[in-house]
Amino acid sequence: MTSTPHVRSTAYVLTAIAVLAGTASPAVAAPAAPSAPAASAAQRHDATGIPFTTAEVTAREDGSYRITWQAPGVRHVTVRANGRTVAGGGSTGSVTVTGLPAADRQWFDLVPSEGDRLRLADRLVRLEGTVNFRDAGGYRTADGHWVKMGVVYRSDSLERLTDADLAKLTRLGISVDYDLRTTSERTAAPDRLPDGVRYVVADVMGDTAGGVEGFEMPTTPEQAEQFMIDGEKGMVGDESARTAYTAVLNGITDDADGSLYHCTAGKDRTGWASAVLLTALGVPRETVMRDYLASNHYRAEANAATLAALPPQQAAVYKPLLDVRPSYLNSGFEEVEDAYGSFTRYEKKALGLDAKDLRKLRSQLLVG
């Protein structure tokens, strides 16, 4: 399957807008994390598994943490941090924990009176040089497992990382960086990485940023939204995209620990990478969608700054290009169905992941 001229020109738009989005200063304070997605699976996994159907940690600007959970049928949940009990509650709980020492990431163990514990942190990793660097895990699968946190990360561009950021990434154990950007993006804004991190180019767009003959930017919001929809389809169908996502998914399957993938804004190319990974792990579609849409939340201030610098009419056209919307991600999944018949066939035919690979991926990234 080769890319159509329209999809190729769409890729050019996505690159241009991603670069524009990346020009806004990332040094703004990130908003609070969005609510945890509700699981659509059965209420319990089993008596010896992880009994939580929802759970989330949210770091607040004042240094406190809000921890929420639901664990139907469990008598009591103990919340532990740094080796000591800091809170507790019943089968449904919402607690605020204060007074903890500063940390790169504050981890909490939710220990139920029945079943296995669950280890969580705030999904956002706060860095000085990014706004959308976050953990890819912390989600519940349809069959009651949980995607491990602290193993795989996703991000926006990394060229503004500070020395303090690099030190934090080293402590987080980042070992490999999959760069989804084009040659022009990588040349203009090369990644800053800690020493020893393996760098892998996984160019989703196939260097379309050099321009397309006869190409014109969209001139209406409706055209802009359609370009984003077509671009999402290209992430499924383009040969360069299939090659790039194969490299990322197979790399994570072989060795997930410390994996990081990113593009410029961390929302489109990176968003599809996370959608594919979470779907392959068995995370429900509605949860995958909420993870995808969270980029609107984490990028809100940076996007607002970009739009505020434009004339109102131009800002109206650019807003769909800076957003992520359900119609965008849905078009990717629809393209999977149209081109391959099912997500399972897409995994195998486009990404080269067979049943053995998927079992290995799930054994590495799922708990419970």
C-alpha positions as CSV (number, residue, x, y, z in Angstrom):
1,M,0.0,0.0,0.0
2,T,1.5,3.4,-1.0
3,S,0.4,6.8,0.1
4,T,-1.9,9.0,-2.0
5,P,-0.9,12.5,-3.0
6,H,-3.6,14.0,-0.8
7,V,-2.3,12.0,2.2
8,R,1.2,13.0,1.4
9,S,0.3,16.6,1.4
10,T,-1.6,16.1,4.6
11,A,1.5,14.8,6.1
12,Y,3.2,18.0,5.1
13,V,0.5,20.0,6.9
14,L,0.9,17.9,10.0
15,T,4.6,18.5,10.0
16,A,4.3,22.2,9.5
17,I,1.7,22.6,12.2
18,A,3.7,20.3,14.6
19,V,6.7,22.6,14.1
20,L,4.4,25.6,14.7
21,A,3.0,24.0,17.9
22,G,6.6,23.4,19.0
23,T,7.4,27.1,18.8
24,A,5.3,27.9,21.9
25,S,7.4,28.0,25.0
26,P,7.0,24.7,26.9
27,A,8.0,26.3,30.2
28,V,4.3,26.8,31.3
29,A,2.9,24.9,34.2
30,A,1.1,21.8,33.1
31,P,-2.6,21.6,34.1
32,A,-3.8,19.0,36.5
33,A,-4.1,15.5,35.0
34,P,-7.5,14.6,33.5
35,S,-9.7,12.1,35.3
36,A,-8.9,8.5,35.0
37,P,-10.9,6.6,32.4
38,A,-13.4,4.2,33.7
39,A,-12.9,0.5,32.9
40,S,-15.6,-1.2,30.9
41,A,-14.6,-4.7,31.9
42,A,-16.0,-6.9,34.6
43,Q,-15.8,-5.5,38.1
44,R,-13.1,-7.9,39.3
45,H,-10.3,-9.7,37.6
46,D,-10.2,-12.6,40.1
47,A,-9.6,-13.1,43.8
48,T,-5.9,-13.2,43.5
49,G,-5.5,-10.5,40.8
50,I,-5.6,-6.7,41.0
51,P,-9.2,-5.9,42.2
52,F,-9.1,-2.2,41.2
53,T,-11.4,-1.2,38.3
54,T,-10.3,2.4,38.4
55,A,-7.4,4.1,40.1
56,E,-5.4,7.3,39.5
57,V,-2.8,9.5,41.1
58,T,-2.8,13.2,40.4
59,A,0.0,15.5,41.5
60,R,-1.1,19.0,42.4
61,E,0.7,22.3,42.1
62,D,0.9,22.7,45.9
63,G,2.9,19.5,46.3
64,S,0.0,17.3,47.4
65,Y,-1.4,14.2,45.7
66,R,-4.9,13.1,45.1
67,I,-5.4,9.3,44.9
68,T,-8.7,7.9,43.8
69,W,-9.8,4.3,43.3
70,Q,-12.6,1.8,43.0
71,A,-12.2,-1.8,44.1
72,P,-15.6,-3.5,44.3
73,G,-15.8,-6.2,46.9
74,V,-12.7,-5.2,48.8
75,R,-13.1,-4.3,52.5
76,H,-10.2,-1.9,52.8
77,V,-7.4,-0.3,50.8
78,T,-4.2,1.0,52.3
79,V,-2.2,3.7,50.5
80,R,1.6,3.5,50.9
81,A,4.4,5.8,49.8
82,N,8.1,5.7,50.6
83,G,7.6,2.5,52.6
84,R,5.0,3.8,55.0
85,T,1.2,4.1,55.1
86,V,-0.1,7.5,54.2
87,A,-3.8,7.0,53.7
88,G,-6.5,4.4,53.5
89,G,-10.2,3.8,52.8
90,G,-12.8,1.4,51.7
91,S,-13.6,-0.2,48.4
92,T,-14.1,3.3,46.9
93,G,-11.8,6.0,48.0
94,S,-10.6,9.6,47.3
95,V,-7.8,10.9,49.5
96,T,-5.3,13.8,49.5
97,V,-1.8,13.1,50.7
98,T,0.5,16.0,51.8
99,G,3.9,16.4,53.3
100,L,5.8,14.0,51.1
101,P,9.4,14.9,50.2
102,A,10.1,16.2,46.7
103,A,10.8,13.4,44.2
104,D,11.3,12.9,40.4
105,R,8.1,10.9,40.6
106,Q,6.1,10.1,43.7
107,W,5.0,6.4,43.6
108,F,2.0,5.0,45.6
109,D,1.2,1.4,46.3
110,L,-2.6,0.8,46.6
111,V,-2.8,-2.3,48.8
112,P,-6.2,-4.0,49.0
113,S,-7.3,-6.3,51.8
114,E,-8.0,-8.9,49.1
115,G,-6.0,-9.4,45.9
116,D,-2.8,-7.8,44.6
117,R,-1.5,-4.3,45.1
118,L,-1.3,-1.7,42.3
119,R,1.6,0.7,41.9
120,L,0.9,4.1,40.4
121,A,2.3,7.6,39.9
122,D,1.0,10.8,38.3
123,R,1.0,10.1,34.6
124,L,2.7,13.4,33.7
125,V,6.4,13.6,34.1
126,R,7.2,17.2,34.8
127,L,10.2,18.5,32.8
128,E,11.4,22.0,32.2
129,G,11.7,21.5,28.5
130,T,8.4,19.6,27.6
131,V,4.7,19.9,28.3
132,N,3.5,16.5,27.1
133,F,6.0,14.0,28.5
134,R,3.9,11.2,30.1
135,D,3.8,7.6,31.1
136,A,2.1,5.3,28.6
137,G,0.9,3.0,31.3
138,G,-1.5,3.1,34.2
139,Y,-4.5,1.8,32.3
140,R,-6.7,-1.2,32.9
141,T,-7.3,-3.8,30.2
142,A,-10.6,-5.3,29.3
143,D,-9.7,-8.5,31.1
144,G,-8.7,-6.8,34.3
145,H,-4.9,-6.5,34.0
146,W,-3.1,-3.2,34.3
147,V,-0.5,-1.6,32.0
148,K,2.7,-1.1,34.1
149,M,3.8,2.4,34.8
150,G,7.5,3.5,34.7
151,V,8.3,1.4,31.6
152,V,7.2,3.1,28.4
153,Y,6.9,6.9,27.9
154,R,5.6,9.2,25.2
155,S,6.5,12.9,24.6
156,D,6.6,16.0,22.6
157,S,9.9,17.3,21.2
158,L,13.0,17.0,23.3
159,E,15.3,19.7,22.0
160,R,14.6,22.0,24.9
161,L,15.5,19.6,27.6
162,T,17.6,21.2,30.3
163,D,20.6,19.6,32.1
164,A,18.2,19.0,35.0
165,D,15.8,17.2,32.7
166,L,18.5,15.0,31.3
167,A,19.5,14.0,34.8
168,K,15.9,13.1,35.6
169,L,15.6,11.0,32.5
170,T,18.7,9.1,33.5
171,R,17.1,8.5,36.9
172,L,13.9,7.3,35.2
173,G,15.9,4.8,33.3
174,I,15.2,6.0,29.8
175,S,17.3,3.7,27.5
176,V,16.0,4.1,24.0
177,D,14.5,7.1,22.1
178,Y,12.3,6.5,19.0
179,D,12.1,9.7,17.1
180,L,9.1,9.8,14.9
181,R,9.9,13.1,13.1
182,T,11.1,13.9,9.6
183,T,14.7,14.7,8.7
184,S,13.9,18.5,8.5
185,E,12.4,18.4,12.0
186,R,15.3,16.4,13.4
187,T,17.8,18.7,11.8
188,A,16.1,21.9,13.0
189,A,15.6,20.7,16.5
190,P,17.8,17.7,17.4
191,D,17.0,15.7,20.5
192,R,18.9,16.3,23.7
193,L,19.4,13.0,25.4
194,P,21.3,11.6,28.4
195,D,24.5,9.8,27.6
196,G,24.0,6.2,26.8
197,V,20.5,6.5,25.4
198,R,20.1,4.6,22.2
199,Y,18.6,6.8,19.5
200,V,16.4,5.3,16.8
201,V,15.0,7.2,13.8
202,A,11.4,6.0,13.0
203,D,10.2,8.6,10.5
204,V,6.5,8.2,10.2
205,M,6.0,10.7,7.4
206,G,8.9,9.6,5.2
207,D,10.4,13.1,4.8
208,T,7.3,14.7,3.4
209,A,8.2,18.0,5.1
210,G,10.2,19.2,2.1
211,G,6.9,20.2,0.4
212,V,4.5,18.7,-2.1
213,E,4.0,20.2,-5.6
214,G,0.7,22.1,-5.8
215,F,0.1,21.9,-2.1
216,E,-1.9,24.6,-0.4
217,M,-2.6,25.1,3.3
218,P,-6.2,24.7,4.3
219,T,-8.1,27.9,4.4
220,T,-11.1,27.0,6.5
221,P,-11.6,25.1,9.8
222,E,-13.5,22.4,8.0
223,Q,-10.6,21.9,5.5
224,A,-8.2,21.8,8.4
225,E,-10.2,19.1,10.2
226,Q,-10.4,17.0,7.1
227,F,-6.7,17.3,6.6
228,M,-6.1,16.0,10.1
229,I,-8.5,13.1,9.4
230,D,-6.7,12.2,6.2
231,G,-3.4,12.5,8.0
232,E,-4.5,10.0,10.6
233,K,-5.4,7.6,7.8
234,G,-1.9,8.0,6.4
235,M,-0.4,6.9,9.7
236,V,-2.1,3.6,9.0
237,G,-1.7,3.3,5.3
238,D,1.6,5.0,4.4
239,E,4.5,2.7,3.9
240,S,6.8,5.0,5.8
241,A,4.4,5.0,8.7
242,R,4.1,1.2,8.7
243,T,7.9,0.9,8.8
244,A,8.2,3.4,11.6
245,Y,5.5,1.9,13.8
246,T,6.9,-1.6,13.2
247,A,10.3,-0.4,14.5
248,V,8.7,1.1,17.6
249,L,6.3,-1.8,18.4
250,N,8.9,-4.5,17.7
251,G,11.5,-2.6,19.7
252,I,9.2,-2.3,22.7
253,T,8.3,-6.0,22.3
254,D,12.0,-7.0,22.4
255,D,12.9,-4.7,25.3
256,A,10.2,-2.4,26.8
257,D,12.2,-1.1,29.8
258,G,12.9,2.6,29.4
259,S,11.4,3.0,26.0
260,L,10.4,6.5,24.8
261,Y,8.7,7.6,21.6
262,H,8.0,11.1,20.5
263,C,7.3,13.6,17.6
264,T,7.1,17.4,17.8
265,A,3.8,18.1,19.6
266,G,3.5,14.6,21.0
267,K,-0.1,14.2,19.8
268,D,-0.6,12.9,16.3
269,R,2.2,10.5,15.3
270,T,2.9,9.8,19.0
271,G,-0.8,9.6,19.6
272,W,-1.2,6.8,17.1
273,A,1.8,5.0,18.5
274,S,0.1,4.9,21.9
275,A,-3.3,4.0,20.5
276,V,-1.7,1.0,18.7
277,L,0.3,-0.1,21.8
278,L,-2.6,0.2,24.2
279,T,-5.0,-1.6,21.9
280,A,-2.5,-4.4,21.4
281,L,-2.3,-4.7,25.2
282,G,-6.1,-5.1,25.4
283,V,-7.0,-1.6,26.7
284,P,-10.6,-0.7,25.8
285,R,-11.2,1.7,23.0
286,E,-12.8,4.3,25.2
287,T,-9.8,4.3,27.4
288,V,-7.5,4.6,24.4
289,M,-9.5,7.6,23.2
290,R,-9.2,9.3,26.6
291,D,-5.4,8.9,26.6
292,Y,-5.3,10.3,23.0
293,L,-7.5,13.3,23.9
294,A,-5.4,14.0,27.0
295,S,-2.9,15.9,24.7
296,N,-5.5,18.7,24.5
297,H,-5.3,19.0,28.3
298,Y,-1.5,18.9,28.6
299,R,-0.9,21.1,25.6
300,A,-3.7,23.6,26.4
301,E,-1.5,26.5,27.5
302,A,1.1,26.0,24.8
303,N,-1.6,25.8,22.1
304,A,-3.4,28.9,23.5
305,A,-0.1,30.8,23.3
306,T,0.4,29.8,19.7
307,L,-3.2,30.8,18.7
308,A,-3.0,34.1,20.5
309,A,-0.1,35.1,18.4
310,L,-2.1,34.7,15.1
311,P,-4.8,36.9,13.6
312,P,-8.3,35.6,14.6
313,Q,-9.2,34.2,11.2
314,Q,-5.9,32.3,10.9
315,A,-6.2,31.1,14.4
316,A,-9.6,29.6,13.6
317,V,-8.1,27.6,10.8
318,Y,-5.1,26.5,12.8
319,K,-7.0,25.4,15.9
320,P,-8.1,22.0,14.4
321,L,-4.5,21.4,13.4
322,L,-3.3,22.0,17.0
323,D,-6.1,19.9,18.5
324,V,-6.6,16.2,18.8
325,R,-10.3,15.2,18.3
326,P,-12.2,12.0,18.4
327,S,-12.8,12.1,14.7
328,Y,-9.1,12.0,14.0
329,L,-8.3,8.9,16.0
330,N,-11.6,7.2,14.9
331,S,-10.5,7.7,11.3
332,G,-7.3,5.8,12.0
333,F,-9.2,2.9,13.4
334,E,-11.7,3.1,10.5
335,E,-8.7,2.9,8.1
336,V,-7.5,-0.2,9.9
337,E,-10.9,-1.9,9.4
338,D,-11.1,-0.8,5.7
339,A,-7.5,-1.8,4.8
340,Y,-7.0,-4.9,6.9
341,G,-10.4,-6.0,8.1
342,S,-9.5,-6.1,11.8
343,F,-7.0,-4.7,14.2
344,T,-5.5,-8.2,14.7
345,R,-4.7,-8.4,10.9
346,Y,-3.2,-4.8,11.1
347,E,-0.9,-5.9,13.9
348,K,0.2,-8.9,11.8
349,K,0.2,-7.6,8.3
350,A,1.3,-4.0,8.8
351,L,3.4,-4.2,12.0
352,G,4.7,-7.8,11.9
353,L,3.4,-8.7,15.3
354,D,2.2,-12.3,15.5
355,A,0.5,-14.1,18.5
356,K,3.9,-15.0,20.0
357,D,5.0,-11.3,19.9
358,L,1.8,-10.1,21.4
359,R,2.1,-12.6,24.3
360,K,5.7,-11.4,24.9
361,L,4.6,-7.7,24.8
362,R,1.8,-8.4,27.3
363,S,4.0,-10.4,29.6
364,Q,6.4,-7.4,29.8
365,L,3.9,-4.7,30.2
366,L,0.9,-6.1,32.0
367,V,0.4,-6.9,35.7
368,G,-2.4,-8.6,37.6
